[in-house]
Amino acid sequence: MNDQAYDYSDDILPAGDNLLAAISKLAQEQALAEAEVARCEKALEEANKALRDISWRRLPELMAEAGQTECTTATGLKIKVADHLRASIPEERKPEAFTWLAKHSLDSVIKSEMKLTFGRGPDGKRLLDQIFEFAKELEVPTEVKQSVHPSTLKSTLAECLKQGTEVPLDVFGAVVQREATVKPVRVKG
C-alpha cells in the first residue's frame, strides 16, 4: 500500500460553465491545502523538538564538558550557554504558590479575574451597568479566578533567586534550564 494520498485532481472535469465541477475542484484544492498545513505543522513540531534537544541538552552538555560558557566557532557563530528560568504554576499548586508569594510580600503579582453571569435583555443591561458597584449586593453568581502572568512570575522568581531567597521551584512549576544560544558574530565596519 502506498503512503502517498491519491491525487484526485486529474479525475475532476474541467470547470467551464459547470458550477458543480468548479465546486468539486475547489473542495479538492482545500482538502489538499489542509493536508499540506497538517504536514507542515507536524514538520514544525518535529523541528522544534530537535532544536530543544540541541539547545537545551546536547550543546550545553558539550560546552560544559569543554569547560566553556561562551565561545565563537571558526565559522563565526557565537555560542553562549546560560541558565533560563521557566515557570508555570500547576493548577493544583496555586493555593500553595499564592500563599508563598503573600508570605514573601509578593502577592501584588497575583491578578484576580471575576466572571459574572446574568441574562440578556433589560435586566442583563441593568446588571451590566451596575456590575462593579452592586455585584455582591444583587447576589449575582460570581467566579473569581486568580493567576500570575507567566512573564511576571518568571521575573519575580528570577529576582528572588538573584537575592538569595530560597524558592520552592516545584510549587511554581519552575525549572532552571541551561540553554545555548547561537548567533552570528556581528562584524564591525
Steps between C-alpha positions, in 0.01 A plus 500: 500500500630844404536758783437790261145633475338445162490818290143532378564824312535313168157338555319835522325623189597845374285769663385692196138599561446203729473646854499157664830417332644834619376431853648152491834634376518765775398247764785277384742795513384574855546138606852502352579833670376366836717191459802723419435715811480186716825372347674834562371518860634150569834590340516819712424303815781255420741784414424675831558175687838455327593864575413460870711183519800685357460829687380361836701179523765410244679834452494601870636155594780524243586856606510386867728211403731756334478724810354786295195725536582711193702450185513600136530234233737511204192558282410818692222378727498629858377239751391600848364261763302648788231401746145599411212476744177347374189505719130421477307437822318165486129544576515270803792698649346850462382534863846404626674729248274796582558445874877501442478820295290671771738384776787662307303824432477418129124451477468816289592284197182293549222621275133428567233459237131499579245344270138604541209315348167666424221481244445702186249780458424799721590319821835396358568854377413643842731253669776578253470873576513442876727197509807632683306684767220253571617146407505367855193694607298361206629145572608447140676162469872573482818307447835647595808370324850593609813471292848638453608591148784266392740787424428663835545167679830436321643845581375490862650158567823591319535809723437289813767250393741784420446641852572158651142425604432127514216442251301173494533459121274192491212703648529742209553235235836669448828365373833664436584387147850516353461627148741573221447794269677514167532826307717627217783724616439862408763636271594863573553724209 
